[in-house]
Amino acid sequence: MKKLIDIANSSELSSALCTIVEVKGSAPRKVGAKMLVFENGEIHGTIGGGNLEKRVIENSLKQIKKKKSSLFTHDLLSHHNMCCGGLVKIFIEPIMKTNKIYIFGAGHTGNALANLMGNLGFEVYIIDDRKEYIDKIKNKKINKLHLSYKEILPKLPFDKNTYITIMTYEHSHDRDILSYCIKKDFAYLGMIGSKRKVRLTKKMFLDAEICSKSELEKVDMPMGLEINAEGPEEIAISIASKIIKLKNSK
């Protein structure tokens, strides 16, 4: 099972693990047999082949879309015209990808956001080149990275489950990080700032041909939902709310 889980986690595709949990009578595989089904129909392992396996793949694709586990009962003779004639119960469990969030900037708002996202099940990474700010973070759920932004960016993995928030202490740092991340895969990319900062950033990026207008439109800036937030905690809540809304709308 661990090998199949490792295969699932190494892929960007969603998948489901299918496990035979009960067998009555004659069947092609025993209890414990497993098969991994990816959202594109690709499989690893087998639960018996034939019409049974074809139906299990179809069921798996539906459960991946629903993001819901379920138990399926198969009468091999009456359901699948398989002459072995036994009964097989198969548990299908979608393997959910872990959402990770990179928080660039460990100031008051970054710290508040990191605590919120950690409690919401995200794998949290907070990045800052100021050791004194990183050291203030005591939450063990948070991964702390004390490195310069230019040093850490090439080392970070990006994929479609990556959420990126930019809120450093320098506008130039924010723009450097944004220019790097905007070309990567991401689920969410946002930058904090005033309307003037956002307007200037967009002009600078387009004038310098750093990215296209359509790429800029994918960036959430100013970052977060408009809730008239005041103070670091409320701003963090507005950002977290925007991220959760996006995550749950997929």
C-alpha positions as CSV (number, residue, x, y, z in Angstrom):
1,M,0.0,0.0,0.0
2,K,2.8,2.4,0.9
3,K,4.2,2.1,-2.6
4,L,0.9,3.0,-4.2
5,I,0.5,5.9,-1.9
6,D,4.0,7.1,-2.8
7,I,3.0,6.8,-6.5
8,A,-0.1,8.8,-5.9
9,N,1.7,11.6,-3.9
10,S,4.4,11.9,-6.6
11,S,1.8,12.7,-9.3
12,E,0.0,16.0,-9.9
13,L,-3.1,14.0,-10.9
14,S,-5.9,13.2,-8.4
15,S,-6.3,9.5,-7.7
16,A,-8.3,6.9,-5.7
17,L,-7.1,3.8,-3.8
18,C,-9.3,0.8,-4.4
19,T,-9.1,-2.0,-1.8
20,I,-10.8,-5.4,-1.7
21,V,-12.2,-5.6,1.9
22,E,-14.4,-8.7,1.7
23,V,-14.6,-11.8,-0.6
24,K,-17.3,-14.5,-0.5
25,G,-17.0,-17.5,-2.8
26,S,-14.6,-17.6,-5.7
27,A,-12.9,-14.3,-6.9
28,P,-9.8,-13.4,-8.9
29,R,-8.1,-11.6,-6.0
30,K,-8.0,-11.9,-2.2
31,V,-8.9,-9.5,0.6
32,G,-6.2,-6.7,0.7
33,A,-5.6,-6.5,-3.0
34,K,-5.2,-2.9,-4.1
35,M,-5.4,-0.8,-7.2
36,L,-4.6,2.9,-7.7
37,V,-6.7,4.8,-10.3
38,F,-5.8,8.2,-11.6
39,E,-8.2,10.8,-12.9
40,N,-7.0,10.2,-16.4
41,G,-7.9,6.5,-16.1
42,E,-4.4,5.2,-15.7
43,I,-4.0,2.4,-13.1
44,H,-1.3,0.8,-10.9
45,G,-1.9,-2.6,-9.5
46,T,-5.0,-4.7,-10.1
47,I,-8.1,-6.0,-8.2
48,G,-8.8,-8.8,-10.7
49,G,-9.1,-7.6,-14.2
50,G,-12.0,-8.0,-16.6
51,N,-15.4,-6.4,-16.3
52,L,-15.0,-6.1,-12.5
53,E,-11.9,-3.9,-12.9
54,K,-13.5,-1.9,-15.7
55,R,-16.4,-1.1,-13.4
56,V,-14.2,-0.2,-10.4
57,I,-12.2,2.2,-12.6
58,E,-15.5,3.9,-13.6
59,N,-16.6,4.1,-9.9
60,S,-13.2,5.5,-8.9
61,L,-13.4,8.3,-11.5
62,K,-16.8,9.3,-10.1
63,Q,-15.5,9.2,-6.5
64,I,-12.5,11.3,-7.4
65,K,-14.8,14.0,-8.7
66,K,-17.1,13.7,-5.6
67,K,-14.0,13.7,-3.3
68,K,-15.9,11.1,-1.3
69,S,-15.1,7.5,-0.1
70,S,-17.6,4.7,-0.7
71,L,-18.0,0.9,-0.4
72,F,-19.1,-1.0,-3.5
73,T,-20.5,-4.5,-3.7
74,H,-20.0,-6.6,-6.8
75,D,-21.7,-9.9,-7.6
76,L,-19.3,-11.2,-10.1
77,L,-21.8,-13.4,-12.0
78,S,-24.9,-11.2,-12.1
79,H,-23.1,-7.8,-12.3
80,H,-20.2,-8.7,-14.5
81,N,-20.9,-12.0,-16.1
82,M,-17.7,-13.5,-14.6
83,C,-18.0,-17.2,-14.2
84,C,-16.0,-17.3,-10.9
85,G,-19.3,-16.2,-9.4
86,G,-18.2,-14.9,-6.0
87,L,-19.1,-11.6,-4.2
88,V,-16.5,-8.9,-3.7
89,K,-16.7,-5.7,-1.7
90,I,-14.3,-2.9,-2.7
91,F,-13.6,0.3,-0.7
92,I,-12.7,3.3,-2.9
93,E,-11.0,6.1,-1.2
94,P,-9.9,9.3,-3.0
95,I,-6.4,10.4,-2.1
96,M,-6.6,14.1,-1.5
97,K,-3.6,16.3,-2.4
98,T,-2.1,18.3,0.5
99,N,-2.6,22.0,0.0
100,K,0.5,24.0,0.8
101,I,0.9,27.7,1.3
102,Y,4.0,29.8,1.0
103,I,3.8,33.0,3.1
104,F,6.5,35.4,2.1
105,G,7.0,37.7,5.1
106,A,6.9,36.9,8.8
107,G,5.5,40.2,10.0
108,H,2.4,40.6,12.1
109,T,0.0,39.7,9.2
110,G,2.1,36.9,7.9
111,N,2.3,35.4,11.4
112,A,-1.4,35.6,11.9
113,L,-2.1,34.1,8.5
114,A,0.3,31.2,9.1
115,N,-1.5,30.3,12.3
116,L,-4.9,30.4,10.6
117,M,-3.9,28.3,7.6
118,G,-2.2,25.7,9.9
119,N,-5.5,25.3,11.7
120,L,-7.3,24.9,8.4
121,G,-5.2,21.9,7.4
122,F,-2.7,23.6,5.1
123,E,1.0,22.7,5.0
124,V,2.4,26.1,6.0
125,Y,5.8,27.5,5.0
126,I,6.6,31.0,6.2
127,I,9.7,32.6,4.7
128,D,11.7,35.7,5.8
129,D,15.3,36.8,5.8
130,R,14.9,38.4,9.3
131,K,15.8,35.9,11.9
132,E,14.2,37.9,14.8
133,Y,10.8,37.6,13.1
134,I,11.1,33.9,12.3
135,D,12.1,33.2,15.9
136,K,8.9,34.8,17.1
137,I,6.8,32.1,15.5
138,K,6.2,29.3,18.1
139,N,3.5,27.3,16.3
140,K,4.9,23.9,15.6
141,K,2.6,23.4,12.7
142,I,4.4,26.1,10.8
143,N,7.6,25.4,8.8
144,K,9.9,28.3,9.2
145,L,12.4,29.2,6.5
146,H,15.0,31.8,7.4
147,L,16.6,32.5,4.0
148,S,16.8,35.3,1.6
149,Y,14.0,35.4,-1.0
150,K,16.4,35.1,-3.9
151,E,18.0,32.1,-2.3
152,I,14.8,30.2,-1.4
153,L,12.7,30.7,-4.6
154,P,14.6,28.3,-6.9
155,K,14.5,25.6,-4.2
156,L,10.7,25.7,-3.7
157,P,8.4,23.2,-5.5
158,F,5.4,24.7,-7.2
159,D,2.3,22.9,-8.4
160,K,-1.5,23.3,-8.8
161,N,-2.0,22.8,-5.0
162,T,0.4,25.7,-4.1
163,Y,-1.1,28.8,-2.6
164,I,1.3,31.8,-2.5
165,T,0.9,35.0,-0.4
166,I,3.4,37.9,-0.7
167,M,3.7,40.4,2.1
168,T,7.3,41.2,2.8
169,Y,8.7,44.4,4.4
170,E,9.9,45.9,1.0
171,H,7.9,46.6,-2.1
172,S,10.9,45.6,-4.2
173,H,11.0,42.2,-2.5
174,D,7.3,41.8,-3.2
175,R,7.8,42.5,-6.9
176,D,10.8,40.2,-7.2
177,I,8.9,37.4,-5.7
178,L,5.8,38.1,-7.8
179,S,7.8,38.2,-11.0
180,Y,9.2,34.7,-10.2
181,C,6.0,33.1,-9.0
182,I,3.8,34.4,-11.7
183,K,5.4,32.0,-14.2
184,K,5.0,29.0,-11.9
185,D,2.1,26.6,-11.4
186,F,-0.2,27.7,-8.5
187,A,-3.6,27.5,-7.1
188,Y,-3.5,31.0,-5.8
189,L,-1.1,33.9,-6.0
190,G,-1.7,37.1,-4.1
191,M,0.2,40.2,-3.1
192,I,-0.7,42.6,-0.3
193,G,-0.6,46.4,-0.9
194,S,-2.5,49.6,-1.6
195,K,-4.3,50.3,-4.8
196,R,-1.5,52.6,-5.8
197,K,1.1,49.9,-5.2
198,V,-0.9,47.5,-7.3
199,R,-1.4,50.0,-10.1
200,L,2.3,50.8,-10.2
201,T,3.2,47.1,-10.1
202,K,1.0,46.2,-13.0
203,K,2.4,49.1,-15.1
204,M,6.0,48.1,-14.2
205,F,5.4,44.5,-15.1
206,L,3.7,45.3,-18.4
207,D,6.3,48.0,-19.4
208,A,9.1,45.6,-18.7
209,E,7.3,42.7,-20.4
210,I,7.7,40.5,-17.3
211,C,4.4,38.9,-17.9
212,S,1.2,39.3,-20.0
213,K,-1.9,41.2,-19.0
214,S,-3.8,37.8,-18.7
215,E,-1.1,36.5,-16.3
216,L,-1.5,39.6,-14.1
217,E,-5.2,39.1,-14.0
218,K,-4.7,35.8,-12.3
219,V,-3.0,37.6,-9.3
220,D,-5.1,38.6,-6.4
221,M,-3.9,42.1,-5.5
222,P,-4.7,43.8,-3.3
223,M,-4.9,40.4,-1.6
224,G,-8.0,39.1,0.2
225,L,-11.7,39.6,0.4
226,E,-13.0,43.1,0.8
227,I,-14.3,43.2,4.3
228,N,-12.9,46.5,5.5
229,A,-10.3,44.7,7.5
230,E,-8.3,46.5,10.1
231,G,-5.2,45.2,11.9
232,P,-3.1,42.1,11.1
233,E,-5.7,39.5,12.4
234,E,-8.6,40.9,10.3
235,I,-6.4,41.2,7.2
236,A,-5.2,37.6,7.7
237,I,-8.9,36.5,8.0
238,S,-9.7,38.3,4.7
239,I,-6.8,36.6,2.9
240,A,-7.7,33.2,4.4
241,S,-11.3,33.6,3.4
242,K,-10.4,34.3,-0.2
243,I,-8.2,31.2,-0.3
244,I,-10.8,29.0,1.3
245,K,-13.4,30.3,-1.1
246,L,-11.2,29.5,-4.1
247,K,-10.2,26.1,-2.7
248,N,-13.8,25.0,-2.1
249,S,-15.0,26.3,-5.5
250,K,-12.7,23.8,-7.4
